[in-house]
Amino acid sequence: MPMPKNTKKPAKDWYRLDLSAIVYPTLQRRDFSSVYRISVLLKDTIQPDVLQRAADIALKRFPTYKVAMRKGLFWRYLEPNDRPGPFVQKDIRNFCMPMSFKGNNRYMIRLYYYDRRISLEAHHSLGDGTGGMYLLQTIAAVYLKLLGHPIPAQYYVMDTDHAPDEEEFEDAYMRYANASVCPDRPSEKTYRVRGTREPSHTFNVIDGILSVQETMAVAKRYQATITEYLNAVLLYALLQKQEHDFHIRLRPVRIAMPVNLRRFFPSRTLRNFITMVYPSIDPRLGDYTFEEIVTHVHNYMRYYINEKFLRGDITTNAATKRNPFIRIVPLFIKDFVVRLFYTRVQDKNSSAGLTNMGALKVPDEMKPFIERFDIYMGMPYSQRTNCAIISYEDILTINFASCIIEADVERRFFKKLVEDGIHVKIESNRSFEEE
């Protein structure tokens, strides 16, 4: 006998920011917000009125995304937002723009459409890409349902008739921050890409579209996974860029790579539950062949990406939040200290960012309507490029995003893929005719 549907939503007056989310509002500037974008490309033109109805229905299932940011004396928090919106808009060329906490009827998400594409932008304070993907796919599923194509609740598609589980709201970091030691973090300055900064509110995007099977075959030649291989390609491109730049001395090249902790620690949270690892190469030790870089990255991943090391990393992150003295420090002092530390130390620990959301699954009933997915890490905090990877069926998309004019790193990256025999289709929101 099927279980009756629970339509009563758990009542919440406010939500604490999770361990990662605490940092993102602190870094907010007029020209920067921690905003990411995920998109789904359908096979038919979007009907905006139907998409708006779908968004209104789906968003009720995600109470931690239907919120506004509020500021207290000691901490920020999220409160339910019942204002009209968010409203579906026509897409713009320079997306992932800074997001004011007081604009857009205080919503911290945006919904765009263009031709066959639906795009969701979310402030990282609400959750990571996994939580955003649940929301995007649920909106897409409701949209298709309104057009007469019922989609079952499976994989990233939520049942909008069921109440959220309490575990979806949890700060999962605090549940697993129980190691007996707090490992140190890398602190040495790394190579930073030099480039001409674009005018404010200009966002450069370069997309590479590849075959999953073709890329996997090349990665296997190097005895690596796709993630390891693409990390190695980006390190290789950054090393080449540094070598050809004017430099007094070489510096290590390091990538900041988010790891989805749900793979190692069971949790149904739709909020942030990621941590960073930093595969790197130090050219001061000598010249590295590409094969040596792949081997180094492969060994690094095996050594650091496991339950033991990740639990220690979570514990290090949680130690500050648990400190009773820091809890009573006024928010404006916390903001000043965190911003200073991030600018002087944390932001200088990596040369680029790379995230791989992996292979997406959708319900079988949804497959005939979907062509591909895209993900963008958003505007970098400083001069650098961010790379985001996602795959669906046999389509692998690699999305670069930067706020500088030069695209040397991206060129070297895709050139290496072509040299290895991978066919790449390039798309961009910019012109390269004059470069």
ROMAR-53993 format. One line per field, with one value per residue (C-alpha): residue number from 1; residue in one letter; x, y, z. Coordinates in Angstrom, 1 decimal. Example, Ala and Ser with C-alpha at 12.3 -4.5 7.8 and 13.67 -1.06 7.14 Angstrom:
BEGIN
seq c(1, 2) .
type c(a, s) .
px c(12.3, 13.7) .
py c(-4.5, -1.1) .
pz c(7.8, 7.1) .
This chain:
BEGIN
seq c(1, 2, 3, 4, 5, 6, 7, 8, 9, 10, 11, 12, 13, 14, 15, 16, 17, 18, 19, 20, 21, 22, 23, 24, 25, 26, 27, 28, 29, 30, 31, 32, 33, 34, 35, 36, 37, 38, 39, 40, 41, 42, 43, 44, 45, 46, 47, 48, 49, 50, 51, 52, 53, 54, 55, 56, 57, 58, 59, 60, 61, 62, 63, 64, 65, 66, 67, 68, 69, 70, 71, 72, 73, 74, 75, 76, 77, 78, 79, 80, 81, 82, 83, 84, 85, 86, 87, 88, 89, 90, 91, 92, 93, 94, 95, 96, 97, 98, 99, 100, 101, 102, 103, 104, 105, 106, 107, 108, 109, 110, 111, 112, 113, 114, 115, 116, 117, 118, 119, 120, 121, 122, 123, 124, 125, 126, 127, 128, 129, 130, 131, 132, 133, 134, 135, 136, 137, 138, 139, 140, 141, 142, 143, 144, 145, 146, 147, 148, 149, 150, 151, 152, 153, 154, 155, 156, 157, 158, 159, 160, 161, 162, 163, 164, 165, 166, 167, 168, 169, 170, 171, 172, 173, 174, 175, 176, 177, 178, 179, 180, 181, 182, 183, 184, 185, 186, 187, 188, 189, 190, 191, 192, 193, 194, 195, 196, 197, 198, 199, 200, 201, 202, 203, 204, 205, 206, 207, 208, 209, 210, 211, 212, 213, 214, 215, 216, 217, 218, 219, 220, 221, 222, 223, 224, 225, 226, 227, 228, 229, 230, 231, 232, 233, 234, 235, 236, 237, 238, 239, 240, 241, 242, 243, 244, 245, 246, 247, 248, 249, 250, 251, 252, 253, 254, 255, 256, 257, 258, 259, 260, 261, 262, 263, 264, 265, 266, 267, 268, 269, 270, 271, 272, 273, 274, 275, 276, 277, 278, 279, 280, 281, 282, 283, 284, 285, 286, 287, 288, 289, 290, 291, 292, 293, 294, 295, 296, 297, 298, 299, 300, 301, 302, 303, 304, 305, 306, 307, 308, 309, 310, 311, 312, 313, 314, 315, 316, 317, 318, 319, 320, 321, 322, 323, 324, 325, 326, 327, 328, 329, 330, 331, 332, 333, 334, 335, 336, 337, 338, 339, 340, 341, 342, 343, 344, 345, 346, 347, 348, 349, 350, 351, 352, 353, 354, 355, 356, 357, 358, 359, 360, 361, 362, 363, 364, 365, 366, 367, 368, 369, 370, 371, 372, 373, 374, 375, 376, 377, 378, 379, 380, 381, 382, 383, 384, 385, 386, 387, 388, 389, 390, 391, 392, 393, 394, 395, 396, 397, 398, 399, 400, 401, 402, 403, 404, 405, 406, 407, 408, 409, 410, 411, 412, 413, 414, 415, 416, 417, 418, 419, 420, 421, 422, 423, 424, 425, 426, 427, 428, 429, 430, 431, 432, 433, 434, 435) .
type c(m, p, m, p, k, n, t, k, k, p, a, k, d, w, y, r, l, d, l, s, a, i, v, y, p, t, l, q, r, r, d, f, s, s, v, y, r, i, s, v, l, l, k, d, t, i, q, p, d, v, l, q, r, a, a, d, i, a, l, k, r, f, p, t, y, k, v, a, m, r, k, g, l, f, w, r, y, l, e, p, n, d, r, p, g, p, f, v, q, k, d, i, r, n, f, c, m, p, m, s, f, k, g, n, n, r, y, m, i, r, l, y, y, y, d, r, r, i, s, l, e, a, h, h, s, l, g, d, g, t, g, g, m, y, l, l, q, t, i, a, a, v, y, l, k, l, l, g, h, p, i, p, a, q, y, y, v, m, d, t, d, h, a, p, d, e, e, e, f, e, d, a, y, m, r, y, a, n, a, s, v, c, p, d, r, p, s, e, k, t, y, r, v, r, g, t, r, e, p, s, h, t, f, n, v, i, d, g, i, l, s, v, q, e, t, m, a, v, a, k, r, y, q, a, t, i, t, e, y, l, n, a, v, l, l, y, a, l, l, q, k, q, e, h, d, f, h, i, r, l, r, p, v, r, i, a, m, p, v, n, l, r, r, f, f, p, s, r, t, l, r, n, f, i, t, m, v, y, p, s, i, d, p, r, l, g, d, y, t, f, e, e, i, v, t, h, v, h, n, y, m, r, y, y, i, n, e, k, f, l, r, g, d, i, t, t, n, a, a, t, k, r, n, p, f, i, r, i, v, p, l, f, i, k, d, f, v, v, r, l, f, y, t, r, v, q, d, k, n, s, s, a, g, l, t, n, m, g, a, l, k, v, p, d, e, m, k, p, f, i, e, r, f, d, i, y, m, g, m, p, y, s, q, r, t, n, c, a, i, i, s, y, e, d, i, l, t, i, n, f, a, s, c, i, i, e, a, d, v, e, r, r, f, f, k, k, l, v, e, d, g, i, h, v, k, i, e, s, n, r, s, f, e, e, e) .
px c(0.0, 1.6, 2.4, 0.1, 1.8, 2.8, 1.8, 2.5, 5.7, 7.9, 7.5, 10.7, 11.1, 14.7, 17.7, 21.3, 24.0, 25.9, 29.7, 30.7, 27.9, 29.2, 32.1, 30.3, 28.4, 31.6, 33.3, 30.4, 31.5, 29.8, 31.6, 31.6, 29.1, 29.6, 27.1, 27.2, 25.0, 23.7, 21.8, 19.8, 19.5, 16.2, 15.3, 12.3, 12.0, 11.2, 7.7, 8.4, 4.8, 4.9, 8.4, 7.2, 4.4, 6.8, 9.3, 6.5, 5.4, 8.9, 10.3, 7.8, 9.5, 12.8, 12.3, 16.0, 16.1, 12.9, 14.6, 16.2, 19.5, 19.3, 22.0, 22.1, 24.5, 26.8, 25.7, 23.8, 20.8, 18.2, 14.5, 11.5, 10.7, 7.1, 7.5, 6.5, 9.1, 11.6, 10.5, 11.7, 13.8, 15.3, 18.9, 21.8, 25.2, 27.2, 25.6, 26.6, 26.5, 26.8, 23.7, 22.4, 20.8, 18.2, 17.4, 15.2, 12.6, 15.4, 15.6, 19.0, 18.3, 17.7, 15.9, 16.7, 15.6, 17.0, 15.7, 15.9, 17.9, 16.8, 19.4, 19.4, 21.8, 22.1, 24.1, 26.5, 25.1, 22.1, 23.9, 26.4, 25.9, 24.3, 21.5, 21.1, 20.9, 18.0, 16.2, 16.9, 16.0, 12.8, 11.8, 12.5, 10.5, 7.5, 7.8, 7.6, 4.7, 2.8, 3.4, 1.8, 4.9, 4.8, 8.3, 8.7, 10.6, 14.0, 17.7, 17.8, 14.0, 12.1, 8.4, 6.7, 3.8, 6.0, 7.3, 11.1, 13.0, 14.5, 17.9, 17.7, 18.1, 21.0, 24.5, 26.1, 29.6, 28.9, 27.7, 30.9, 33.4, 34.6, 38.3, 40.7, 43.2, 42.9, 45.3, 47.2, 46.4, 48.6, 49.8, 52.5, 51.8, 51.1, 51.5, 48.8, 47.7, 48.5, 45.9, 44.0, 41.0, 37.7, 35.4, 33.1, 30.1, 31.9, 32.0, 33.9, 32.8, 34.4, 32.7, 34.3, 31.9, 33.5, 32.6, 32.6, 33.7, 36.5, 37.8, 37.6, 39.6, 42.4, 42.4, 42.8, 45.8, 47.4, 46.0, 43.8, 40.2, 38.6, 38.8, 42.5, 43.3, 41.5, 43.2, 46.5, 45.7, 44.8, 48.0, 49.9, 48.3, 49.1, 52.7, 53.1, 51.5, 53.8, 56.9, 56.0, 55.1, 57.7, 58.7, 61.5, 61.0, 58.8, 56.0, 54.0, 50.9, 47.9, 44.3, 41.4, 39.1, 35.8, 35.0, 31.4, 31.4, 28.1, 30.2, 32.0, 29.6, 25.9, 23.7, 20.6, 21.4, 20.6, 22.9, 26.7, 28.6, 31.9, 35.5, 38.6, 41.6, 44.6, 46.4, 49.6, 52.9, 56.1, 58.2, 61.1, 61.8, 62.4, 60.6, 57.6, 56.4, 52.7, 52.8, 54.6, 51.9, 49.1, 50.9, 51.3, 47.7, 46.5, 48.6, 47.5, 43.8, 44.3, 46.1, 43.9, 40.4, 39.3, 37.1, 39.9, 41.6, 38.3, 36.9, 40.0, 39.5, 35.9, 37.1, 39.6, 36.9, 34.4, 36.9, 36.5, 32.7, 32.8, 35.1, 33.0, 35.0, 34.4, 30.7, 30.4, 32.5, 30.3, 29.6, 31.4, 34.7, 34.2, 33.6, 36.8, 39.0, 37.6, 37.9, 41.4, 42.4, 40.8, 42.4, 45.9, 46.1, 43.3, 42.8, 46.5, 46.6, 45.5, 46.1, 42.7, 39.6, 38.2, 35.1, 33.7, 30.0, 30.4, 27.9, 24.3, 21.4, 17.8, 14.6, 14.2, 11.0, 13.0, 15.8, 14.0, 13.7, 17.2, 20.3, 22.9, 23.8, 26.2, 27.7, 29.7, 31.6, 30.9, 33.0, 36.4, 37.2, 40.5, 42.4, 42.2, 40.0, 37.5, 36.8, 33.6, 32.9, 29.7, 28.6, 25.3, 25.0, 28.0, 28.3, 31.0, 31.0, 34.0, 33.0, 35.7, 34.7, 37.0, 37.0, 40.2, 40.6, 43.4, 42.4, 45.9, 45.2, 41.9, 43.7, 46.5, 44.0, 41.9, 45.0, 46.3, 43.0, 43.1, 46.8, 45.6, 43.1, 39.9, 37.5, 36.4, 33.6, 34.1, 31.3, 31.7, 29.9, 32.9, 34.7, 38.3, 38.7, 41.0, 43.2) .
py c(0.0, 3.4, 5.8, 8.9, 12.1, 14.5, 18.0, 19.8, 21.7, 22.0, 25.5, 27.5, 31.1, 31.4, 29.3, 29.5, 29.9, 26.7, 26.6, 27.5, 30.1, 32.2, 33.4, 34.3, 37.4, 38.7, 38.8, 40.7, 43.8, 46.2, 44.3, 40.8, 38.3, 34.5, 33.6, 30.4, 29.4, 26.1, 25.6, 23.0, 23.1, 21.6, 20.5, 22.9, 26.6, 27.8, 29.1, 31.8, 32.0, 28.2, 28.4, 31.1, 28.8, 25.9, 28.0, 29.2, 25.6, 24.1, 26.8, 26.0, 22.6, 24.4, 26.6, 27.3, 28.9, 30.9, 33.2, 36.6, 37.4, 39.2, 40.6, 40.2, 41.5, 38.4, 36.4, 36.6, 34.4, 33.5, 34.2, 32.9, 35.3, 35.5, 38.5, 38.2, 36.5, 35.5, 36.4, 34.7, 37.0, 37.0, 36.0, 38.5, 38.3, 39.1, 36.8, 35.9, 39.7, 40.8, 40.1, 42.7, 41.2, 44.0, 43.8, 41.4, 41.5, 40.1, 36.8, 35.3, 33.4, 34.4, 32.5, 33.2, 31.8, 32.1, 30.1, 26.5, 27.2, 27.5, 29.0, 29.3, 31.6, 31.2, 32.9, 30.4, 31.3, 29.2, 26.0, 24.4, 23.2, 20.0, 21.8, 24.2, 21.2, 19.7, 23.0, 23.4, 19.9, 20.1, 23.3, 21.7, 18.6, 20.7, 22.8, 19.6, 18.3, 21.5, 20.9, 17.4, 15.3, 13.9, 13.3, 11.1, 12.2, 10.5, 11.5, 15.3, 15.7, 16.3, 15.5, 18.9, 17.2, 16.0, 18.1, 18.6, 16.3, 18.0, 16.6, 18.8, 21.9, 20.7, 22.1, 18.7, 20.0, 20.1, 16.5, 15.2, 17.6, 15.2, 14.3, 14.6, 16.7, 19.8, 19.4, 22.5, 24.3, 25.2, 28.8, 29.5, 32.1, 30.6, 31.8, 34.3, 34.9, 38.4, 40.0, 43.1, 43.4, 43.9, 46.8, 46.2, 43.9, 42.2, 38.5, 36.4, 32.9, 30.2, 26.8, 23.6, 20.8, 17.3, 13.7, 11.8, 8.6, 10.3, 12.1, 9.0, 7.0, 9.7, 9.8, 6.0, 6.3, 8.3, 5.8, 8.5, 9.5, 12.3, 14.6, 13.8, 14.2, 17.6, 18.9, 17.9, 19.8, 22.9, 22.7, 22.2, 25.3, 27.4, 26.2, 27.2, 30.6, 31.3, 30.2, 32.6, 35.5, 37.9, 36.6, 37.2, 33.8, 30.9, 30.0, 26.8, 26.4, 25.2, 24.5, 25.0, 22.1, 21.6, 18.1, 17.0, 15.6, 13.8, 11.1, 10.3, 11.3, 10.4, 13.5, 14.7, 18.4, 20.8, 23.4, 23.7, 20.5, 20.8, 21.3, 22.3, 20.3, 21.8, 19.7, 21.5, 21.4, 23.3, 24.2, 25.2, 21.5, 21.1, 20.7, 18.4, 16.5, 16.2, 12.5, 13.4, 16.0, 13.4, 10.9, 13.5, 14.6, 10.9, 10.2, 13.4, 12.6, 9.1, 10.3, 13.3, 12.6, 10.0, 9.9, 10.4, 13.4, 15.1, 14.6, 16.3, 19.2, 19.6, 19.7, 22.4, 24.5, 24.0, 24.8, 28.6, 28.4, 26.4, 28.8, 30.4, 33.6, 34.1, 33.5, 36.7, 38.9, 41.5, 40.7, 43.8, 42.6, 39.1, 40.5, 42.6, 39.7, 37.2, 39.6, 40.5, 36.8, 35.8, 38.7, 38.4, 34.6, 32.4, 33.9, 33.7, 30.0, 29.0, 29.9, 28.8, 27.1, 23.8, 22.0, 18.8, 18.0, 14.7, 12.7, 13.8, 11.4, 12.3, 10.2, 8.2, 10.1, 13.4, 12.3, 12.9, 16.6, 17.4, 18.1, 19.1, 20.9, 23.7, 24.9, 28.1, 28.8, 32.5, 35.6, 35.1, 37.2, 38.3, 38.0, 34.3, 31.9, 29.4, 26.2, 24.1, 20.7, 18.7, 15.8, 14.4, 11.2, 11.6, 15.4, 16.8, 20.6, 22.6, 26.1, 28.7, 32.1, 35.1, 38.8, 39.5, 40.1, 37.6, 34.0, 32.5, 29.8, 28.7, 28.6, 26.4, 24.2, 23.4, 23.2, 20.4, 18.5, 18.8, 17.6, 14.5, 13.7, 15.1, 17.0, 20.2, 22.6, 26.1, 28.5, 31.9, 35.2, 37.2, 37.9, 36.9, 38.7, 41.4, 39.1) .
pz c(0.0, -1.0, 1.8, 2.0, 0.8, 3.5, 2.4, 5.6, 5.4, 8.5, 9.9, 10.2, 11.4, 10.3, 9.2, 10.4, 7.8, 7.3, 8.0, 4.4, 4.0, 6.8, 4.7, 1.4, 2.6, 4.2, 0.8, -0.8, -2.8, -5.2, -8.0, -6.5, -5.1, -4.6, -7.3, -9.4, -12.4, -13.6, -16.8, -18.7, -22.5, -23.6, -27.1, -27.5, -27.1, -23.6, -22.9, -20.2, -18.8, -18.2, -16.7, -14.3, -13.1, -12.7, -10.7, -8.4, -7.8, -7.4, -5.1, -2.4, -2.1, -1.3, 1.8, 2.2, -1.3, -0.7, 1.8, 2.5, 4.1, 7.5, 9.7, 13.5, 16.1, 16.0, 12.9, 9.7, 9.1, 6.5, 7.0, 4.9, 2.0, 0.9, -1.3, -5.0, -7.1, -8.1, -11.6, -14.8, -16.9, -20.4, -20.2, -20.4, -21.9, -18.8, -16.2, -12.7, -11.8, -8.2, -6.2, -3.7, -0.6, -0.8, -4.5, -6.4, -3.6, -1.4, -3.3, -3.6, -6.8, -10.3, -13.1, -16.8, -20.1, -23.6, -26.6, -25.3, -22.1, -18.5, -16.1, -12.4, -10.5, -6.8, -4.1, -2.5, 1.0, 0.1, -0.9, -3.2, -6.8, -5.7, -3.9, -6.9, -9.3, -7.2, -7.6, -11.3, -12.3, -10.2, -11.9, -15.3, -14.3, -13.2, -16.4, -18.5, -16.4, -17.1, -20.8, -20.5, -19.8, -16.3, -14.8, -11.7, -8.6, -9.1, -8.9, -8.7, -9.2, -6.0, -5.4, -5.0, -3.1, -0.3, 2.6, 2.8, 5.1, 8.1, 7.0, 3.9, 6.2, 8.3, 8.5, 7.8, 8.5, 12.2, 12.3, 10.9, 12.4, 15.0, 14.2, 17.1, 15.1, 12.9, 9.9, 8.7, 5.5, 2.5, 3.1, 0.5, -2.1, -5.6, -9.1, -10.0, -13.6, -14.9, -17.1, -18.1, -15.9, -17.7, -16.9, -13.9, -14.7, -17.6, -17.5, -20.0, -20.7, -22.9, -23.2, -24.5, -25.6, -25.7, -25.9, -22.6, -24.2, -26.2, -23.1, -20.9, -23.5, -23.4, -19.6, -19.5, -21.7, -18.9, -16.3, -14.8, -14.3, -16.3, -13.2, -12.7, -16.4, -16.7, -13.5, -15.0, -18.2, -16.3, -14.2, -17.5, -19.0, -15.9, -15.8, -19.5, -18.9, -16.0, -18.0, -20.8, -18.4, -17.2, -13.8, -11.3, -9.7, -10.3, -7.8, -7.2, -9.4, -7.4, -8.2, -5.7, -6.3, -4.3, -3.2, -2.7, 0.8, 0.3, -1.5, 1.8, 4.5, 4.2, 4.1, 2.3, 2.9, 0.2, 1.7, 1.4, 2.0, 0.2, 1.1, -0.9, -1.9, -3.7, -6.3, -7.2, -9.0, -7.9, -11.0, -8.7, -8.3, -12.1, -15.4, -15.4, -18.4, -18.8, -17.9, -14.6, -13.9, -14.4, -12.2, -9.5, -9.6, -9.6, -6.5, -4.8, -5.3, -3.9, -0.9, 0.1, -1.1, 1.4, 4.5, 7.0, 5.5, 4.7, 8.2, 9.5, 7.1, 8.2, 11.8, 11.0, 9.4, 12.3, 15.0, 14.5, 14.6, 17.8, 19.6, 22.4, 22.3, 18.5, 19.0, 21.0, 18.8, 17.0, 13.3, 12.0, 13.6, 12.3, 8.8, 8.9, 10.1, 7.6, 4.7, 5.7, 6.0, 2.7, 0.8, 2.3, 2.6, 1.3, -2.1, -2.8, -2.1, -5.6, -9.2, -10.5, -9.5, -10.9, -10.0, -11.6, -10.8, -12.5, -14.6, -14.1, -14.1, -14.9, -14.9, -18.1, -18.9, -18.9, -21.2, -24.5, -23.7, -22.5, -24.6, -22.1, -18.8, -18.0, -14.8, -14.0, -10.8, -11.3, -11.2, -9.6, -6.5, -8.0, -11.4, -12.3, -14.3, -12.9, -14.6, -14.1, -15.6, -15.9, -18.1, -19.3, -21.4, -23.8, -23.6, -21.4, -21.0, -19.7, -18.8, -18.1, -16.5, -15.9, -15.5, -17.5, -21.2, -22.0, -22.5, -22.6, -20.0, -21.7, -25.1, -23.8, -22.0, -25.1, -27.3, -25.1, -25.4, -29.2, -29.2, -27.2, -29.9, -28.3, -30.6, -28.9, -29.9, -28.6, -27.6, -26.0, -25.1, -26.4, -29.6, -30.2, -33.6, -32.3, -30.0) .
